[in-house]
Amino acid sequence: MASNEVVQRGLQDIVAVESHITFIDGKGGRLLYEGYDIRELADRSTFEEVAYLLWYGRLPTRSQLDDLRQRLVSLRPLPEPLAKLIDTLPTDSNPMDVLRTAVSALAMLEPSEAQPGPNSIGGALRLTAALPSMIGRFQRRRVGLAPLKDRPDLSHAENLLYQITGKEGTEIENRALDVALILHADHELNASTFAARVTASTLSDLYSAVTSAIGTLKGPLHGGANERAVELLLECGDLGRVEEVVTAKLARHERVMGFGHRVYKVEDPRATILRAWLHTVGESAGNLKSYDMLEKEREVVHREKGLYPNVDLYSGSVYALLGVPKDLFTPIFAVSRVTGWTAHVLEEYRDLRLIRPSALYVGPTDLTYVPIDQRGS
Ligand code: COA
């Protein structure tokens, strides 16, 4: 690219694709899936219904939803070679690496599901159903427990919590997780979804696209932020130290995870909803410590930097109250976002155009090759 062109670092504000799936109003603090407000979906819908909405672009009828639920349940079990592969991975592996490897391996075990094309919906269902099984298998193994028997009677969120903790959640815990899954299902052209679309735009397969996306979600500036947000609370220890620790962090020009957003200029609506759920779950568990600490943190960061919370400020604390280990927070994000990734990949296949931006070259143009024996030691 010629040197008079302007570089939009981080592709900020660049519109790269046309999409029917998610609308974010960054100034108004609104998020819509296929035209439906996230607040209404979080209030009245379920994760399975939202998955259908993202894949098919409309809300399901009762029978369509029942059919989707049954298909998701039937697709939960992992093929034996994949279960064995997960059992051979080091128990101290990063669970996001486990997920990435497992999805990639599944592509070779079920190549027909992975094929690219507008009908890759089978692969989308398979990955959505299988991700909780992959996480559950790894979690049980690393704590020295046998894998759990399948529980077809449990919903997606209920099964996820059961797979991780080995016990059924309460009604409040299950619903809190269901809502968290709804809130994380899609978010327009975020980094991992973009990575998925870039991969799909080469006409590569759906599983490769999701593998790219998982690797991208892993980073602390994206999915990894919720884990770091909880680590900061642990560093503070108690409410009385939040002000001091957070102020010192900001004074060192460090980022406070769970605040700020590339698109939202007001509070992320998902953060507002999850904050209320953190209160509900905390109250029912008789433990409002993280809620109170985060309220203090919110006050300090807003006062010092004018920044608002994003969804990652609260998700980790909700999961921690549900008994989820810290390093499974981002994998739970993947369990939800896989619906958005695959919806975007299907959209990309329907309107394919190779995604290939340009770089502004800033290096030299007139060097002469020097043979290796004349380059000195
Ligand atoms: N803590 C402290 N300062 C922050 C901040 C945070 N979480 N987020 C942004 N800022 C500051 C930056 O330091 C920068 O300040 P400066 O202009 O004085 O250098 C300014 O706000 C703009 O930040 P920038 O990184 O250019 O904005 P962005 O649009 O690229 O940032 C994020 C978006 C999400 C990457 C950023 O807000 C961030 O790193 N947040 C923490 C990670 C996180 O929570 N990620 C989950 C997102 S859902």
Residues whose N, C-alpha, C, O or C-beta is under 5 A from the ligand:
A	BS01	COA	P220 L221 H222 A225 E254 R255 V256 M257 G258 F259 G260 H261 R262 N310 D312
